Amino acid sequence: MKFHTSREKALESLDIFINNDIINYSSKRNYDFGPMQRKNVSCLSPYISHRLINEYEISKKVLSKYPYQKVEKYIQEIYWRIYWKGWLELRPKVWTDFIEDLNTIEESRNYHLAINGQTKIECFNEWVKEIKEYNYLHNHARMWFASIWIFTLGLPWQKGAEFFMKYLLDGDAASNTLSWRWVGGLQTKGKHYLAQSWNINKFSNKQYKNIQLSENALPLNDNREYKISAIQIQKSNIKKDYLIVFENDLSLEHLKINDYKKIYFVLLDNNYRLLKLDSKVLNYKRNIMEDQLSDINDNFELINENKIEELLDNLKNFDIVYPSIGENMTFLKRMVKEKKLVINFIHRDEDIFCWNFSNKGYFNFKSNIPKILAKFQLN
């Protein structure tokens, strides 16, 4: 299993999936046939999480070939990422609390056994190896993994979310953090996901049998409440000379990039990250950005956090592609505070429109997908 680093190849992968395999997605998507047999899912998430291709162009391409009713499940799954992102934008303290919690959790012996694939649960150990080797894991296996981590191994969900972010190529602050909370029963209070031996056996194509799991555990409890706060994105109509882009939103098709004197691509290394990344994940991000740069003109430059700090000391006239709540936003907020910056964010109208439906559960968001498609996709 190999993931590409260019937008061109990402679009090719999307076309192959649409033309050959998407029609069976709804009935086959829950099966994990192993890392060499992934035709039942699209495997586009590393491209989407960096927005080499974005959710809106994916759904537009899909719907240009099939009616919504035939691909409804796939469209809904694509829009989960947008929903999670919007949910976190409306409740940013969930992210800061997650980071603060990590600083207070001690790494036990059982934790080290788990992250090294040395538990008594064979399938779990295999998934650990798979994550570290391929930096990817089937979505259903991620749910099983998180459930076993929390309810059978009794480990803090925060450390599991940290483990995923370290090794997964498609690690995304919103999708990852909130999915772990959902499995634990914190996202939808009292409603958790419990992995069952029969379910793993069936959907792993009978690879794992008679798994000893805690199948009657109670959901996690957290008394913290998170009130919705308005999304505030500073924006100015004054023309800027420079543009700053972080690695989690590299799709620039909606921008007039030739209007800028210089565009800076920024990749934070582990010295500046709250959640440290595996070297292969950092290299993948760097290779994606370098691949993007090779296709465009000399007005683009890939820089690290030291150079961006220098630039922010001198640049007073710049835009930033809105990076959403997470690692890059935390870095930016620190820069704003230290350097007293006034930032002008560039964002997609589609994102803001969708995020307004993220104030409740996904059922509410899902019911509004036809309205979203009508506004942005079907014209």
C-alpha positions in Angstrom: 0.0 0.0 0.0 1.6 3.2 -1.2 0.3 6.8 -0.9 1.2 9.4 -3.4 2.4 12.9 -2.7 1.1 14.8 -5.8 -2.3 16.3 -6.4 -2.3 14.7 -9.9 -1.8 11.2 -8.5 -4.4 11.8 -5.8 -7.0 12.8 -8.4 -6.0 9.7 -10.4 -6.7 7.5 -7.3 -10.1 9.2 -6.9 -11.0 8.6 -10.6 -10.0 4.9 -10.3 -12.2 4.4 -7.2 -15.1 6.2 -8.8 -14.9 4.3 -12.0 -14.3 0.8 -10.5 -15.1 0.4 -6.9 -17.4 3.0 -5.4 -20.6 1.2 -6.4 -19.8 -1.6 -3.9 -18.7 0.8 -1.1 -21.8 0.7 0.9 -21.9 -3.1 1.2 -18.2 -3.8 1.5 -16.8 -0.7 3.3 -16.8 -2.3 6.8 -14.6 -5.3 5.8 -10.9 -5.0 6.7 -9.2 -7.4 4.2 -5.7 -6.3 5.2 -3.3 -3.7 4.0 -2.8 -5.2 0.5 -6.6 -5.5 -0.2 -8.1 -2.0 0.1 -10.3 -1.8 -3.1 -13.4 -1.8 -1.0 -12.5 1.6 0.4 -11.2 4.7 -1.3 -8.0 5.2 0.8 -8.1 8.9 0.0 -7.9 10.2 3.6 -4.2 11.1 3.5 -5.0 13.4 0.5 -8.1 14.8 2.0 -6.5 15.5 5.4 -3.9 17.6 3.6 -6.4 18.9 1.1 -4.4 17.8 -1.8 -8.0 17.2 -2.9 -10.9 18.5 -0.9 -14.2 17.1 0.1 -16.3 19.3 -2.2 -14.5 18.4 -5.4 -14.7 14.7 -4.4 -18.4 14.8 -4.0 -18.8 16.9 -7.2 -16.9 14.3 -9.2 -18.8 11.4 -7.6 -22.2 13.0 -8.3 -21.2 13.8 -11.9 -21.2 10.0 -12.5 -23.8 8.6 -10.1 -27.1 9.8 -8.6 -27.0 10.7 -4.9 -29.1 7.7 -3.9 -26.5 5.2 -5.3 -23.5 6.8 -3.5 -25.3 8.4 -0.5 -23.2 6.4 2.1 -19.9 7.4 0.5 -20.9 11.1 0.4 -22.0 10.9 4.0 -18.6 9.4 5.0 -16.7 12.1 3.1 -18.7 14.8 4.9 -17.9 13.3 8.4 -14.6 15.1 8.2 -16.2 18.4 7.6 -18.7 17.8 10.4 -16.0 16.9 12.9 -14.0 20.0 11.9 -17.0 22.2 12.3 -17.9 20.6 15.6 -14.4 21.4 17.0 -14.4 24.9 15.5 -17.6 25.6 17.6 -16.0 24.0 20.7 -12.2 24.8 20.6 -11.7 24.1 24.3 -12.1 20.4 23.6 -8.8 20.5 21.8 -7.0 22.5 24.5 -8.3 20.3 27.2 -7.2 17.2 25.3 -3.6 18.6 25.1 -3.6 19.7 28.8 -4.9 16.2 29.8 -1.9 14.6 28.0 0.5 16.5 30.2 -1.0 15.0 33.3 -1.2 11.3 32.3 1.6 9.0 33.3 2.8 6.4 30.8 2.2 3.0 32.6 3.8 -0.4 31.8 0.5 -1.5 30.2 0.6 1.6 27.9 4.1 0.7 26.7 3.0 -2.9 26.1 0.1 -1.6 24.0 2.1 0.8 21.8 4.7 -1.9 21.2 2.1 -4.5 20.2 2.9 -6.8 23.2 -0.6 -7.3 24.6 -2.4 -10.6 24.9 -4.8 -9.6 22.1 -3.5 -10.9 18.8 -5.5 -8.6 16.5 -4.6 -5.5 18.5 -0.9 -6.3 18.3 -1.2 -6.8 14.5 -2.9 -3.4 14.1 -0.1 -1.8 16.1 2.4 -3.3 13.6 0.3 -2.3 10.7 0.0 1.3 11.9 3.7 1.7 12.3 4.6 0.0 9.0 2.0 1.6 6.7 1.0 4.6 8.7 -2.6 3.7 7.9 -5.4 1.6 9.3 -8.9 0.7 8.0 -11.6 2.8 9.6 -13.4 -0.1 11.1 -10.2 -1.4 12.6 -9.6 2.0 14.1 -12.9 1.7 16.0 -12.0 -1.8 17.3 -8.6 -0.6 18.2 -9.9 2.4 20.2 -12.5 0.4 21.9 -10.0 -2.3 23.0 -7.6 0.4 24.1 -10.2 2.1 26.3 -12.4 -0.7 27.6 -10.4 -3.9 27.5 -6.9 -2.5 28.2 -8.2 0.3 30.4 -5.9 3.0 28.9 -6.6 6.7 28.7 -8.3 7.6 25.5 -6.1 10.7 25.2 -3.0 8.5 24.9 -4.6 6.5 22.2 -5.6 9.6 20.2 -2.0 10.8 20.6 -0.7 7.4 19.3 -2.9 7.6 16.2 -1.8 11.2 15.5 1.8 10.2 15.8 1.6 7.4 13.2 -1.3 8.0 10.8 -0.7 9.8 7.6 -4.2 11.1 7.7 -4.1 12.4 11.3 -6.5 15.3 11.7 -7.0 17.1 15.0 -10.8 17.1 14.7 -11.5 13.7 13.2 -9.0 11.9 15.4 -9.8 13.6 18.7 -13.5 13.5 18.4 -13.6 9.9 17.0 -11.8 8.7 20.1 -14.2 10.7 22.3 -17.1 9.1 20.4 -15.8 5.6 21.0 -15.4 6.3 24.7 -18.9 7.7 25.1 -17.9 11.3 25.7 -18.9 12.8 22.3 -22.5 11.5 22.5 -22.9 11.3 26.3 -23.4 7.7 27.5 -23.3 6.2 24.0 -20.0 4.4 23.5 -18.7 1.8 21.0 -17.9 -1.6 22.3 -15.8 -3.9 20.1 -17.4 -7.4 19.9 -15.5 -10.6 19.2 -18.1 -11.8 16.6 -18.0 -8.4 14.8 -14.2 -8.4 14.5 -14.3 -12.0 13.3 -16.9 -11.3 10.6 -15.5 -8.0 9.3 -11.8 -9.1 9.4 -12.9 -11.9 7.0 -12.7 -14.5 9.8 -9.0 -13.7 10.5 -9.5 -13.3 14.2 -11.6 -15.6 16.4 -12.5 -16.0 20.1 -11.0 -12.6 21.1 -11.2 -12.0 24.9 -12.7 -8.5 25.2 -14.5 -6.5 27.8 -17.9 -6.4 26.0 -20.1 -5.0 28.7 -18.0 -2.0 29.9 -19.7 1.2 30.8 -19.0 4.4 28.9 -16.5 6.9 30.1 -17.6 9.8 32.2 -16.4 13.4 32.0 -18.2 16.2 33.7 -16.8 18.9 31.6 -19.3 20.7 29.4 -18.5 22.5 26.2 -20.6 25.4 25.2 -20.8 26.5 21.6 -18.8 29.6 20.8 -19.3 31.6 17.6 -16.8 30.9 14.8 -14.7 34.1 14.4 -12.4 34.3 11.5 -10.8 37.7 10.9 -11.0 38.8 7.3 -10.0 41.9 5.4 -10.7 43.0 1.9 -7.4 44.9 1.7 -5.1 43.3 -0.8 -2.1 41.5 0.8 1.3 40.8 -0.7 2.1 37.5 0.9 0.3 34.2 1.7 1.1 31.7 4.3 -0.1 28.1 3.9 0.2 25.2 6.5 0.4 21.6 5.5 -3.2 20.6 6.4 -4.8 22.8 3.6 -2.7 22.7 0.5 -5.5 23.0 -2.0 -5.1 26.5 -3.5 -7.5 26.2 -6.4 -9.9 28.7 -4.8 -7.2 31.4 -4.5 -5.8 33.9 -6.9 -2.3 32.9 -6.2 -0.8 35.1 -8.9 -1.9 38.1 -6.9 0.7 37.4 -4.2 4.4 38.4 -4.4 5.4 35.3 -2.4 3.6 32.3 -1.0 5.2 30.5 2.0 4.4 26.8 2.8 5.0 26.1 6.5 5.8 22.7 8.0 6.3 22.6 11.8 8.8 20.1 13.0 8.5 18.1 16.3 10.3 20.8 18.3 7.2 23.0 17.8 4.5 20.4 17.9 2.4 19.5 20.9 1.9 16.0 19.5 5.1 14.5 18.1 4.9 12.8 14.7 6.6 9.7 13.5 9.5 10.6 11.1 7.7 8.9 8.2 4.6 11.1 8.8 6.7 14.2 8.8 8.6 13.1 5.7 5.3 12.4 4.0 4.1 16.0 4.8 7.4 17.4 3.5 7.2 15.4 0.3 3.7 16.5 -0.4 4.7 20.1 0.0 7.8 19.7 -2.1 5.8 18.0 -4.8 3.3 20.9 -4.8 6.2 23.4 -5.1 7.7 21.5 -8.1 4.6 22.2 -10.1 4.4 25.9 -9.5 6.5 29.0 -10.0 9.4 30.5 -8.1 7.1 32.7 -5.9 6.6 29.7 -3.6 8.9 28.6 -0.8 8.8 25.8 1.8 10.0 27.0 5.2 10.1 25.8 8.8 8.9 27.4 12.0 12.1 29.3 12.6 11.9 31.0 9.3 8.2 31.7 9.8 8.9 33.4 13.1 11.5 35.6 11.4 9.0 36.4 8.7 6.3 37.3 11.1 8.6 39.8 12.7 8.9 41.6 9.4 5.8 40.9 7.3 2.9 43.1 8.1 0.9 42.5 5.0 0.0 38.9 4.7 -2.9 36.4 4.4 -3.0 32.9 6.0 -5.1 30.0 4.7 -7.2 29.2 7.7 -5.7 26.0 9.3 -8.6 25.1 11.6 -8.4 24.2 15.3 -5.4 22.0 16.0 -1.6 22.0 16.0 -1.0 24.8 13.4 -3.7 27.0 14.9 -2.2 26.6 18.4 1.2 27.7 16.9 -0.4 30.7 15.2 -2.2 31.8 18.4 1.1 31.8 20.2 2.7 33.9 17.5 -0.2 36.3 17.6 0.2 36.7 21.3 4.0 37.0 21.3 4.2 39.3 18.3 0.9 41.1 18.6 -0.1 40.2 15.1 -3.3 41.0 13.3 -4.0 38.0 11.1 -6.2 38.0 7.9 -7.5 34.4 7.4 -8.5 33.1 4.0 -11.2 30.4 4.2 -13.7 28.6 2.0 -17.3 29.7 2.0 -18.2 26.0 1.8 -16.5 25.3 5.1 -18.2 28.1 7.0 -21.6 27.2 5.5 -21.2 23.5 6.5 -19.8 24.3 10.0 -23.0 26.0 10.8 -24.7 22.6 10.7 -22.2 21.1 13.2 -23.8 22.6 16.3 -25.6 19.3 17.0 -25.0 15.6 16.3 -24.2 14.1 13.0 -27.8 13.1 12.3 -28.7 16.8 12.1 -25.7 17.5 9.9 -26.4 14.5 7.6 -30.0 15.7 7.1 -28.6 18.9 5.7 -26.1 17.3 3.2 -28.7 17.6 0.3 -28.9 21.3 1.1 -25.1 21.7 1.1 -24.9 19.8 -2.2 -27.6 21.9 -3.8 -25.7 25.1 -2.8 -22.2 24.1 -3.8 -22.2 20.9 -5.8 -25.1 20.6 -8.2 -24.9 23.9 -10.0 
